Amino acid sequence: NEFVEKTDFIKVRNIGMNYVITPRFSTIFDRITIGANVVNPLNFAASSFDPEVTQSGAAQGQNGASTGGISYAVYSAPRQFLTSVRINFK
């Protein structure tokens, strides 16, 4: 059984931000950078499934068979929230 479903989609893959603090009167720190990053924050699809999910048999590696078809047991790429702190010492 094969079917075709219209799957228009818009996906925001990455939103990132850094803020640099330069302490004026510190004798230890030269610069402090605080960062935040969100991976896959927004996904808008016009169909009943995410068109970029892993398909069954796809990506078998080099010289491997790749069979088509949708595997309904897989999920979209996970949403991730990341933060970072970078400290530059004098």
C-alpha positions as CSV (number, residue, x, y, z in Angstrom):
1,N,0.0,0.0,0.0
2,E,1.4,3.4,-1.0
3,F,-0.1,6.8,-0.5
4,V,0.8,10.4,-1.1
5,E,0.1,13.1,1.4
6,K,0.7,16.8,0.9
7,T,3.3,17.8,3.5
8,D,4.1,21.4,3.4
9,F,6.1,22.5,6.5
10,I,8.1,25.2,8.0
11,K,10.7,24.4,10.6
12,V,12.8,26.7,12.8
13,R,15.9,24.7,13.5
14,N,18.0,26.9,15.7
15,I,17.7,30.0,17.8
16,G,20.8,31.3,19.6
17,M,21.9,34.2,21.6
18,N,25.1,35.3,23.4
19,Y,25.6,38.2,25.9
20,V,29.0,39.5,26.7
21,I,29.8,41.0,30.1
22,T,33.0,43.0,30.5
23,P,33.5,43.7,34.1
24,R,35.3,47.1,34.4
25,F,36.7,46.8,37.9
26,S,37.5,43.1,38.1
27,T,41.1,42.0,38.5
28,I,40.3,38.4,37.8
29,F,37.9,38.3,34.8
30,D,38.5,39.9,31.4
31,R,35.2,38.8,29.8
32,I,32.2,36.6,30.7
33,T,30.0,35.3,27.9
34,I,26.6,33.8,28.6
35,G,24.8,31.9,25.8
36,A,21.5,30.2,25.2
37,N,20.5,28.0,22.3
38,V,17.3,26.3,21.4
39,V,17.4,23.5,18.8
40,N,14.2,22.6,16.9
41,P,11.9,25.1,18.8
42,L,9.1,25.3,16.2
43,N,7.7,22.9,13.7
44,F,4.6,23.6,11.6
45,A,3.4,20.8,9.3
46,A,0.3,20.6,7.2
47,S,0.0,16.8,7.4
48,S,-0.5,14.2,10.1
49,F,3.2,13.5,10.5
50,D,6.6,15.3,10.4
51,P,8.0,14.9,6.9
52,E,11.6,14.8,8.2
53,V,11.2,11.8,10.5
54,T,13.4,8.8,10.1
55,Q,11.9,6.5,7.4
56,S,12.1,2.8,7.8
57,G,15.2,1.4,6.0
58,A,16.6,4.7,5.1
59,A,20.2,5.5,5.9
60,Q,21.5,2.0,6.0
61,G,25.0,3.1,5.2
62,Q,27.2,2.7,2.2
63,N,26.3,-0.2,-0.1
64,G,23.2,-1.0,2.0
65,A,19.7,-1.4,0.7
66,S,17.3,1.5,1.4
67,T,13.7,0.6,1.4
68,G,11.1,3.4,1.5
69,G,8.0,3.7,3.6
70,I,7.1,5.6,6.7
71,S,7.7,4.1,10.1
72,Y,5.0,5.5,12.4
73,A,6.9,4.6,15.5
74,V,9.5,7.3,15.1
75,Y,9.4,10.9,16.4
76,S,10.7,14.3,15.2
77,A,14.1,15.5,16.2
78,P,13.9,16.4,19.9
79,R,13.6,20.0,21.1
80,Q,16.8,20.9,23.1
81,F,17.5,23.8,25.4
82,L,21.2,24.5,25.8
83,T,23.1,27.1,27.9
84,S,26.7,28.0,28.2
85,V,29.0,30.2,30.3
86,R,32.4,31.2,29.1
87,I,34.9,33.0,31.4
88,N,38.0,34.6,30.1
89,F,40.6,35.2,32.9
90,K,43.2,38.0,32.8
